[in-house]
Amino acid sequence: MTVEKLGPRALARIQTEKRIEQLAFSRLDEGGVEAVNLRAVARDLGVSPSALYRYIPDRDGLLTTLIAASYTQLADAVESELDALAEETAAIDRCRVLAMAMRQWALVYPQRWALIYGSPVANFHAPAEVTGAAGTRVIGLLGGLLQDARPGGTAGARGDVLTEDLDAIGRDEAPGLSSDVVELGMDLWVTIVGLISAEVFGHFGSGTLRDPGEFFLRSVARALRGIFDGVPG
């Protein structure tokens, strides 16, 4: 059923849930995950904490909503940048744009990045059935781009366990990719997420890298060369 066909009560509920999400994000952006609690959001909304339970069951439910929404926002930002590229843009360049879009979103919303890629929240685990689809969208985009990969080589023979794991990852996230491409794709993903997290969380230290953006692009470029080494041109 489309939003236009919903009744007034259902529309009002959707609007309230969206407002709760916005207020919770404001709390998160200003003070981190510690600042997100139902009592504070209820106060910002102008209702009693008990009234909020009609929309959010508890703090875990609120955090789950924010995690799913953060993954969605990140994926939307990446998709927007990829959609703006010319149709003939090569896969290696699309991968670079994907990485740059992830970094840009994380720098604009560092607390949201921390929520989905930082240290786990104590005594909380987001249910995969709620966050899984949103959380794998960017990985799925990357997997699609890697269909054109032609790696020049990997780090040698793999053990059976790792090979089985890589094959399973390929089946779940990027059907059609060889184990070599899946392994190198994981290298690339860890490079992207790791470098962004190091920058967002201040792990480089003050004054260590005056231009972390250039370092990021060069690191991603090195990883991409290994994946597309065998592509002509």
N, C-alpha and C positions, 0 to 999 in steps of 0.2 A: 504494500500500500504506500502510495506517495504521500509526502507531507501535505500536499494540497487537499487530499481526501480525508485527512484526519479531522476528528472533531475538536472543539475548543478545549476540552479537558486534556486530550492527548497532546495537543499543540502546546498547551501551557506547561505540561510536564516536560516536554522536550526542551522548551525554552529555559525552564528552571534548571534542568540537568546541565544544559550548556553554560548557564550562568555560574553554577557551582564549579564546573570545570575551569572556567575563566578565573574565578576567584582563587581557586586552589593553585592554579598556575602562577598567579600573581604572588601568592605566598611562597611558592617554590622558587620563583625567580629572585625574590628579594632576600629570602633567608635560608634557602636550601631545604632539603627534605625534612629537617627537624622542625621547620616552621609550618609544616602542613599538618593540620589536625582539624577534626570536625567542629570543635567548639569555635575556633578562630574563623573558619569559613562560614559557620552559621551566623556569627557576629557580623561579618562582612556582608552577608546576605540580608541581615536584618530579621532573622527568625531565631527561634529557640533551637538548641542542639537537638532536642527530641523531634522537632519538625523536619530536620534534615534526614532523619532515618527513613523517611518515606521514599527518599531518592538514593541514598547511599547507606549500605548496611553498617559499615564501620570504616575505620581508617584504612584497613587493608583494601577494602573495596575502592576507596578514594585513590589510593596509590596505584592500584591496578588500572583504574581509569586513566590516570595521568601517564602511566607507562605506555599503555596502548595508544593514547593520543600523541605522545611524544614520538613514538615509532612512526606513526602515520604522518605527522608533520615533517619528520626527516625525509621519509620516502617521497612525500609530495614535493618537497623542495628539490630533491634529486631528480625526480621525474620531470619537473618543470624545466630544469636546466638541460636535461637530455632532449626534451621535446623541442627546445629552441634551436638545436643544432641543425645544420643543413643535412639533408637526407644522405648525402654522399660522405659524411664524416666517418672516418675510419674507426673501427672498434677500439683500437689502442687510444685514440684521442677521446672517444666517448668514456672510456675507463678513467682517463685523466680528469675529465669534467666531473664524473661521478665522485671521485675522490675530493676534488676541490669543493664541490657542493656540500659534501658531508662536513668538511672542515669549516666552511663558512657558516653553516647552520649551527654547528657546535660553538663557534665563537660568539654568535649572537645569543644563543641560549645555553650557556655553560651548565646551568643547574639541571636543565632537561637532559643534556648529554650525560651528566653525572648520574642522573636517575636511571638511565638505560644502559650505560657502559661503565659506570663507576663501581665503587664497592657496594656489595649487596646491603640492602637495608636490614638492620638487625631484626631477627624474629619475623621476617616477612619473606614470602616467596610468591611471586605473581603466577597465577594459574596459566599454564601454556595455552589452554583452550580459549582464553580471552586475549592474550597478547601475542600468541605464536604467529598468526597470519600477518599482523602488522609488523612484527619484529623481523620477519624474513623477507619483506618486500625488497629492500635494497640489495640483499644478498641474491635474491632472484633476478634483479636487474643486472647485477654483475655477472651472474651465471649465464644470462642470455648473451651478454657481450663477449664472454669467453668462448662462445661457440666458434668464433673465428680464430681462436688461439692456435699457434703452431710453435710450441716450445722447442728450443734448441737442445734441451737436455735437462735432467734433474740431478739430484745429488747421489746417484747410484742406486743399487738394488734396494728394494724395500722388503721388510718382513711381511709375513702373511697377515698378521693382525692389522698392521697399518694399511695394507692393501685392501683388506675387507672393510675397514672403517671408511677409507676414501671412496670405495665403490658405493657404500651405503649413503654417504653424503651426496655423491653425485646423483644417485637415484632420487633422493629426497629433494634436493635443492636445484640441481641442474642436470636433468636427464640428457644423455648423449655425450657428456664430457668424459674424456679418458681419465684414468687415475692420475696421470702426470699433470694434466691441466687442473684437475681438482686440487692436487697438492700445491701447485704453484699459485692457484687462485686463493687458497687459504693463506699462503705466505703473503700475498698481496693484501688480503683482508686484514690480517694481523698487523701488517705494516701501517695501513691506513688508520685503523682504530687505535693502534698503539701510539702513533705519532700525534694524532689529534688529542688523545687523552693526556699524553705527556705535556703538551702545550696548554691544554685547558686546566689541568691540575697543577701546573707550575713545576713540573718535574725537571725541566731543563735548568732551572735556577735563574736567578736574576743576572742578566747581562751575558749569559752563556751564548745565546743565539740572538743576535740583534735582528735577524730576519728569518724567523722560523718558517715563514711561508715559502721562501726559496728552498730551504732545507727539505721541507715537506715535498715540494714538487720534484726535487731531484731524487729523493728517496723513492717516491712513487714511480718515477720514470725508470729507475734502475730495475725495480720489480717488474714493470711492464715489459721492458726489453727482454727479460728472461722468458716471459710468457709468449710474446709475439716475435721471438727471434727468427723463426722460420717463415714469417709472412713476407712475401715478395714486396719490394718497393721500399 
